[in-house]
């Protein structure tokens, strides 16, 4: 009799399990997640594989034991995955005869799925308060930082070259504050200059804003005078003889800078601050006129003086 030829049914490969590595944690931009795939045969290739909506078929590795791995690298702007969410997948494999698996989309449960934060925070602006005037040693500058999200931490925060990250405060709603206190020897900044800053903030996943260095304009920035003046010497003229009532003693003061004013100047216990004259280049003079009843001083004694000068910012010399 005549024989019949029966078409054979193709044997489609199957996928058994999926799992993620790691199974927990909060993953940031540029982190990589591995998905392990267990199939019922080796030698399969990728028809289509996506993780979190991203094509990862090109990363498929056949481990030659019915297991396969793919790698998903998180890129800026990918979908965020919360702690109670699953990481979506879609997997279709095929054998050499192009028999394919069904497209599988059953992702591992949220409890064994890492979270993803694929959207880095950003800083939109920084402002200073006060916005004008001159800050002296000990004065404080408040820095307000406006960012894209709340609950960030300070990785780097410097103002005028000084680390102020320890003063960082989260004011909620994406607004943060820090305080810079002027310390003796910090960099001076004139009224026409900006006070430099560097701000780097990070979210809980470790995504950062990148270094933000756009300081407020000089028109919205105070000057900084962080270097107090000093008095190096005082001399008298005349330097000998005896002064009687009505005689004058000229005191020459040598200081570190010009433009200072008198905070306190006494000679022989008498206030002579009002007589201060600025002779330029850090040289000053004051005049003491002996008045009836002033303290007598023998030739073997010094005439006591007290000199405190102040610059325009309010920084004072030590009492000389």
VENFEN-V539305 format. One record per residue. RES is the residue in three letters. PHI is phi in radians with two decimals (999 if undefined). NEAR is the number of other ideal C-beta (glycine too) atoms within 12 Angstrom. Layout:
BEGIN
[[RES,PHI,NEAR] [RES,PHI,NEAR]]
END
This chain:
BEGIN
[[UNK,999,3] [UNK,-1.37,4] [UNK,-1.64,5] [UNK,-1.98,6] [UNK,-1.87,6] [UNK,-1.71,6] [UNK,-1.18,6] [UNK,-1.50,8] [UNK,-1.30,7] [UNK,-1.18,13] [UNK,-1.67,14] [UNK,-1.38,20] [UNK,-1.21,31] [UNK,-2.27,23] [UNK,-1.89,34] [UNK,-1.69,20] [UNK,-2.49,21] [UNK,-2.22,35] [UNK,-2.68,27] [UNK,-1.86,36] [UNK,-2.27,24] [UNK,-1.25,21] [UNK,-1.68,21] [UNK,-2.66,19] [UNK,1.77,21] [UNK,-1.96,25] [UNK,-1.79,36] [UNK,-1.89,29] [UNK,-1.00,27] [UNK,1.48,20] [UNK,-1.24,27] [UNK,-2.07,24] [UNK,-2.06,39] [UNK,-1.87,28] [UNK,-1.97,42] [UNK,-1.67,29] [UNK,-2.09,43] [UNK,-1.90,25] [UNK,-2.03,35] [UNK,-1.68,22] [UNK,-2.77,26] [UNK,-1.70,20] [UNK,1.38,20] [UNK,-1.44,36] [UNK,-2.22,27] [UNK,-1.53,30] [UNK,-1.55,24] [UNK,-2.73,25] [UNK,-2.45,37] [UNK,-2.26,29] [UNK,-2.26,42] [UNK,0.97,34] [UNK,1.39,23] [UNK,-1.87,29] [UNK,-1.24,23] [UNK,-2.14,32] [UNK,-1.03,27] [UNK,-1.19,16] [UNK,-1.72,23] [UNK,-1.08,32] [UNK,-2.14,23] [UNK,-1.56,22] [UNK,-1.48,18] [UNK,1.13,13] [UNK,-2.43,16] [UNK,1.26,21] [UNK,-2.03,26] [UNK,-2.42,37] [UNK,-2.32,29] [UNK,-2.29,38] [UNK,-2.16,24] [UNK,-1.95,36] [UNK,-1.75,24] [UNK,-1.27,34] [UNK,-1.93,24] [UNK,-0.96,21] [UNK,1.63,16] [UNK,-1.11,30] [UNK,-1.20,23] [UNK,-1.30,28] [UNK,-2.18,32] [UNK,-1.42,17] [UNK,-1.14,22] [UNK,-1.78,10] [UNK,-2.02,19] [UNK,-1.67,25] [UNK,-1.52,43] [UNK,-1.19,27] [UNK,-2.36,34] [UNK,-2.60,30] [UNK,-2.30,39] [UNK,-2.34,30] [UNK,-2.01,39] [UNK,-2.51,28] [UNK,-1.61,24] [UNK,-1.11,16] [UNK,-1.50,15] [UNK,1.20,15] [UNK,-1.34,23] [UNK,-1.96,25] [UNK,-1.29,31] [UNK,-1.12,19] [UNK,-1.29,18] [UNK,-1.84,28] [UNK,-2.29,21] [UNK,-1.45,19] [UNK,-1.38,28] [UNK,-0.97,29] [UNK,-1.11,17] [UNK,-1.04,20] [UNK,-1.20,16] [UNK,-2.14,22] [UNK,-2.26,32] [UNK,-1.24,37] [UNK,-1.44,32] [UNK,-2.33,42] [UNK,-2.05,33] [UNK,-1.82,33] [UNK,-2.26,22] [UNK,-1.21,29] [UNK,-1.25,36] [UNK,-2.48,25] [UNK,-1.93,34] [UNK,-1.67,20] [UNK,-2.89,23] [UNK,-2.35,36] [UNK,-2.24,26] [UNK,-1.99,36] [UNK,-2.48,23] [UNK,-1.25,21] [UNK,-1.79,22] [UNK,-2.64,17] [UNK,1.52,20] [UNK,-2.26,26] [UNK,-1.54,38] [UNK,-1.72,29] [UNK,-1.00,26] [UNK,1.65,20] [UNK,-1.35,27] [UNK,-2.01,24] [UNK,-2.06,41] [UNK,-1.58,26] [UNK,-1.89,42] [UNK,-1.89,30] [UNK,-2.02,44] [UNK,-1.85,27] [UNK,-2.12,36] [UNK,-1.40,23] [UNK,-2.71,29] [UNK,-1.53,19] [UNK,1.18,20] [UNK,-1.46,37] [UNK,-2.10,27] [UNK,-1.57,33] [UNK,-1.52,23] [UNK,-2.41,24] [UNK,-2.67,36] [UNK,-2.18,29] [UNK,-2.31,44] [UNK,0.99,35] [UNK,1.39,22] [UNK,-1.91,29] [UNK,-1.23,23] [UNK,-2.11,32] [UNK,-1.06,26] [UNK,-1.20,15] [UNK,-1.74,23] [UNK,-1.10,29] [UNK,-2.35,21] [UNK,-1.62,21] [UNK,-1.61,19] [UNK,1.25,13] [UNK,1.20,15] [UNK,1.47,24] [UNK,-1.91,25] [UNK,-2.29,38] [UNK,-2.43,29] [UNK,-2.57,36] [UNK,-2.21,25] [UNK,-1.86,42] [UNK,-1.89,25] [UNK,-1.16,34] [UNK,-2.02,25] [UNK,-0.89,22] [UNK,1.63,16] [UNK,-1.11,30] [UNK,-1.24,24] [UNK,-1.30,28] [UNK,-2.33,31] [UNK,-1.33,19] [UNK,-1.15,23] [UNK,-1.62,12] [UNK,-1.89,20] [UNK,-1.51,26] [UNK,-1.59,41] [UNK,-1.18,27] [UNK,-2.59,36] [UNK,-2.39,30] [UNK,-2.24,41] [UNK,-2.31,30] [UNK,-1.92,39] [UNK,-2.36,31] [UNK,-1.62,32] [UNK,-1.12,21] [UNK,-1.42,30] [UNK,1.79,24] [UNK,-1.17,35] [UNK,-2.04,28] [UNK,-1.35,35] [UNK,1.38,21] [UNK,-1.13,19] [UNK,-1.78,32] [UNK,-2.22,20] [UNK,-1.47,20] [UNK,-1.31,29] [UNK,-0.95,31] [UNK,-1.06,18] [UNK,-1.04,20] [UNK,-1.25,15] [UNK,-2.10,21] [UNK,-2.38,33] [UNK,-1.29,35] [UNK,-1.38,31] [UNK,-2.23,40] [UNK,-2.07,34] [UNK,-1.85,34] [UNK,-2.24,22] [UNK,-1.20,30] [UNK,-1.24,35] [UNK,-2.50,25] [UNK,-1.88,34] [UNK,-1.69,20] [UNK,-2.84,18] [UNK,-2.39,32] [UNK,-2.37,21] [UNK,-1.95,27] [UNK,-2.43,18] [UNK,-1.26,15] [UNK,-1.83,15] [UNK,-2.64,9] [UNK,1.53,12] [UNK,-2.24,15] [UNK,-1.60,27] [UNK,-1.83,14] [UNK,-0.95,13] [UNK,1.69,12] [UNK,-1.35,19] [UNK,-2.05,22] [UNK,-2.13,33] [UNK,-1.64,25] [UNK,-1.87,39] [UNK,-1.75,26] [UNK,-1.98,39] [UNK,-1.85,26] [UNK,-2.14,37] [UNK,-1.43,24] [UNK,-2.75,28] [UNK,-1.53,20] [UNK,1.39,21] [UNK,-1.49,38] [UNK,-2.16,28] [UNK,-1.48,29] [UNK,-1.61,25] [UNK,-2.50,25] [UNK,-2.47,37] [UNK,-2.24,28] [UNK,-2.27,36] [UNK,1.01,28] [UNK,1.40,19] [UNK,-1.88,28] [UNK,-1.26,23] [UNK,-2.16,32] [UNK,-1.01,27] [UNK,-1.22,16] [UNK,-1.65,23] [UNK,-1.09,31] [UNK,-2.18,22] [UNK,-1.61,21] [UNK,-1.62,19] [UNK,1.53,14] [UNK,1.00,13] [UNK,1.48,23] [UNK,-1.84,26] [UNK,-2.34,38] [UNK,-2.45,28] [UNK,-2.45,39] [UNK,-2.13,25] [UNK,-1.91,37] [UNK,-1.89,23] [UNK,-1.15,24] [UNK,-1.97,20] [UNK,-0.95,11] [UNK,1.65,10] [UNK,-1.10,24] [UNK,-1.23,19] [UNK,-1.30,16] [UNK,-2.32,21] [UNK,-1.28,9] [UNK,-1.10,12] [UNK,-1.53,6] [UNK,-1.83,11] [UNK,-1.52,14] [UNK,-1.55,29] [UNK,-1.20,21] [UNK,-2.32,30] [UNK,-2.45,28] [UNK,-2.29,39] [UNK,-2.31,29] [UNK,-1.94,39] [UNK,-2.32,29] [UNK,-1.52,31] [UNK,-1.11,22] [UNK,-1.39,30] [UNK,1.81,24] [UNK,-1.23,36] [UNK,-1.99,28] [UNK,-1.25,33] [UNK,-1.17,20] [UNK,-1.04,17] [UNK,-1.80,26]]
END
